[in-house]
Amino acid sequence: MPSSRPPFDHEAALLACARGERFALRALYEHEGRWLLGVALRIVRDRATAEDVLHDAFVQIWSRADSFEPSLGSARGWIYTVVRHAALKAVRDPGRELLMDMPELAALADTHQADLDDPGDRALDTDSLERCLQRLDEARRACVVHAFVDGYTHEQIAERLATPLGTVKSWIRRSLASLKDCLA
């Protein structure tokens, strides 16, 4: 059954944050928080660290909302980029050590499965995304997945795929343009 709620206006919420309207940050968190936590968790692989990353990212969103330029991309994409960069920064921190025991791994798997079982209020139409990803060449699809799901740097992807760095960067850029067109 389709939802009767109007779509969330990410751009209006970001612009309200830039004006100092606190309700907008709360609305962003309530609407996207669980998905953004999932992005952070997928990259840092530790729930406590992911929660810290999400907190830091929302502080950045609040303090830097005025730097959002609608002409350069979507507000939702800007928000996810802030979280992704915060998570990657946490992973690259040389003092970070990740230790997980079996109960933590089981809880993480249960959380992931619960997200898969709950189709309501998806952040993105995953069927459409999967369809569009399948249209990409296998190597290009791997680059996109490694970069945006696994959180690898371009250098790590190039090394992993034994492909020149410039080629990886080009594949990712072209693949993102192709995905954007396909999802439009």
C-alpha positions as CSV (number, residue, x, y, z in Angstrom):
1,M,0.0,0.0,0.0
2,P,1.6,3.3,-1.0
3,S,2.3,5.8,1.7
4,S,0.2,9.0,1.8
5,R,3.1,11.1,3.2
6,P,4.6,13.6,0.8
7,P,8.2,13.0,-0.1
8,F,10.8,14.4,2.4
9,D,12.3,17.6,1.1
10,H,16.0,17.2,1.9
11,E,17.0,20.5,0.3
12,A,14.5,22.5,2.3
13,A,15.7,20.8,5.5
14,L,19.4,21.6,4.7
15,L,18.5,25.2,3.9
16,A,16.6,25.5,7.2
17,C,19.7,24.1,9.0
18,A,21.8,26.8,7.3
19,R,19.3,29.4,8.8
20,G,19.8,27.8,12.2
21,E,16.4,26.1,12.5
22,R,17.0,23.2,14.8
23,F,13.8,21.4,13.9
24,A,15.2,20.8,10.5
25,L,18.3,18.9,11.8
26,R,16.0,16.8,13.9
27,A,13.7,16.1,10.9
28,L,16.8,15.1,8.8
29,Y,17.9,12.7,11.6
30,E,14.5,11.2,12.1
31,H,14.0,10.7,8.3
32,E,17.5,9.5,7.4
33,G,19.2,8.5,10.7
34,R,18.8,4.7,10.5
35,W,20.0,4.6,6.8
36,L,22.9,6.9,7.5
37,L,23.9,4.7,10.5
38,G,23.8,1.8,8.1
39,V,26.2,3.5,5.8
40,A,28.6,4.3,8.6
41,L,28.2,0.8,10.0
42,R,29.0,-0.8,6.7
43,I,32.2,1.2,6.4
44,V,33.5,1.1,10.0
45,R,32.1,-2.3,11.0
46,D,31.6,-1.4,14.6
47,R,28.3,-0.1,16.0
48,A,29.7,2.2,18.6
49,T,32.1,3.8,16.1
50,A,29.3,4.1,13.6
51,E,27.2,5.9,16.1
52,D,30.1,8.3,16.9
53,V,30.6,8.8,13.1
54,L,26.9,9.6,12.7
55,H,27.0,12.1,15.6
56,D,30.1,13.8,14.2
57,A,28.5,13.9,10.7
58,F,25.3,15.5,12.0
59,V,27.4,18.1,13.8
60,Q,29.1,18.7,10.4
61,I,25.8,18.8,8.6
62,W,24.5,21.4,11.1
63,S,27.7,23.6,11.0
64,R,28.3,23.3,7.2
65,A,24.7,23.3,5.8
66,D,25.4,26.7,4.4
67,S,28.1,25.2,2.1
68,F,25.5,23.0,0.3
69,E,25.1,24.1,-3.3
70,P,21.9,22.8,-4.9
71,S,23.4,23.4,-8.4
72,L,26.2,20.8,-7.7
73,G,23.9,17.9,-6.6
74,S,21.1,16.7,-4.5
75,A,20.8,17.6,-0.8
76,R,20.3,14.0,0.1
77,G,23.5,13.0,-1.8
78,W,25.4,15.8,0.1
79,I,24.2,14.5,3.4
80,Y,25.2,10.9,2.6
81,T,28.6,12.1,1.4
82,V,29.2,13.9,4.7
83,V,28.5,10.6,6.6
84,R,30.5,8.5,4.2
85,H,33.5,10.8,4.4
86,A,33.3,10.9,8.2
87,A,33.2,7.1,8.3
88,L,36.1,6.7,5.9
89,K,38.1,9.2,8.1
90,A,37.3,7.0,11.1
91,V,38.5,3.9,9.3
92,R,41.7,5.5,8.1
93,D,42.6,6.7,11.6
94,P,45.9,4.9,12.4
95,G,45.0,4.6,16.1
96,R,41.8,2.7,15.4
97,E,41.7,-1.0,16.2
98,L,38.6,-3.1,15.5
99,L,37.9,-6.1,17.7
100,M,34.5,-7.9,17.4
101,D,33.5,-11.0,19.2
102,M,30.9,-13.5,18.1
103,P,27.9,-12.0,19.9
104,E,28.7,-8.6,18.3
105,L,29.0,-10.2,14.9
106,A,25.7,-12.0,15.4
107,A,24.0,-8.8,16.5
108,L,25.3,-7.0,13.5
109,A,24.0,-9.8,11.2
110,D,20.6,-9.6,12.9
111,T,20.4,-5.9,12.5
112,H,21.3,-6.2,8.8
113,Q,18.7,-9.0,8.3
114,A,16.1,-6.9,10.0
115,D,16.8,-4.0,7.7
116,L,16.4,-6.4,4.7
117,D,13.1,-7.7,6.1
118,D,11.6,-4.2,6.6
119,P,10.8,-2.9,3.1
120,G,9.0,0.1,4.5
121,D,10.4,3.6,4.0
122,R,13.5,2.5,2.0
123,A,16.0,5.2,1.5
124,L,16.3,4.2,-2.1
125,D,14.4,1.9,-4.4
126,T,16.8,-1.0,-4.2
127,D,15.2,-2.9,-7.0
128,S,15.9,0.0,-9.4
129,L,19.4,0.4,-8.1
130,E,20.1,-3.3,-8.6
131,R,18.7,-3.2,-12.1
132,C,20.8,-0.2,-13.0
133,L,23.9,-1.8,-11.4
134,Q,23.4,-4.9,-13.5
135,R,23.6,-2.8,-16.6
136,L,27.2,-1.9,-15.8
137,D,30.2,-3.9,-17.0
138,E,31.3,-6.3,-14.2
139,A,34.6,-4.5,-13.5
140,R,32.9,-1.1,-13.4
141,R,30.2,-2.4,-11.1
142,A,32.9,-3.8,-8.8
143,C,34.6,-0.4,-8.7
144,V,31.3,1.3,-7.7
145,V,30.5,-1.3,-5.0
146,H,34.0,-1.2,-3.6
147,A,34.0,2.6,-3.4
148,F,30.5,3.3,-2.1
149,V,29.5,0.1,-0.2
150,D,32.8,-1.2,1.1
151,G,34.4,2.2,1.5
152,Y,37.6,1.5,-0.3
153,T,39.7,4.3,-1.7
154,H,40.4,4.6,-5.4
155,E,44.0,3.4,-4.7
156,Q,42.7,0.3,-2.8
157,I,40.3,-0.5,-5.6
158,A,43.0,-0.2,-8.3
159,E,45.3,-2.5,-6.3
160,R,42.5,-5.0,-5.6
161,L,41.4,-5.1,-9.3
162,A,45.0,-4.9,-10.6
163,T,43.9,-1.9,-12.8
164,P,45.6,1.5,-13.3
165,L,44.4,4.2,-10.9
166,G,43.3,6.5,-13.6
167,T,41.2,3.8,-15.2
168,V,39.4,3.1,-11.9
169,K,38.7,6.8,-11.4
170,S,37.3,7.0,-14.9
171,W,35.2,3.9,-14.5
172,I,33.7,5.2,-11.2
173,R,32.9,8.6,-12.7
174,R,31.3,7.2,-15.8
175,S,29.5,4.5,-13.9
176,L,28.0,7.1,-11.5
177,A,26.8,9.2,-14.5
178,S,25.3,6.0,-16.0
179,L,23.5,5.1,-12.7
180,K,22.2,8.6,-12.4
181,D,20.7,8.5,-15.9
182,C,19.3,5.0,-15.3
183,L,17.7,6.0,-12.0
184,A,16.3,9.3,-13.3
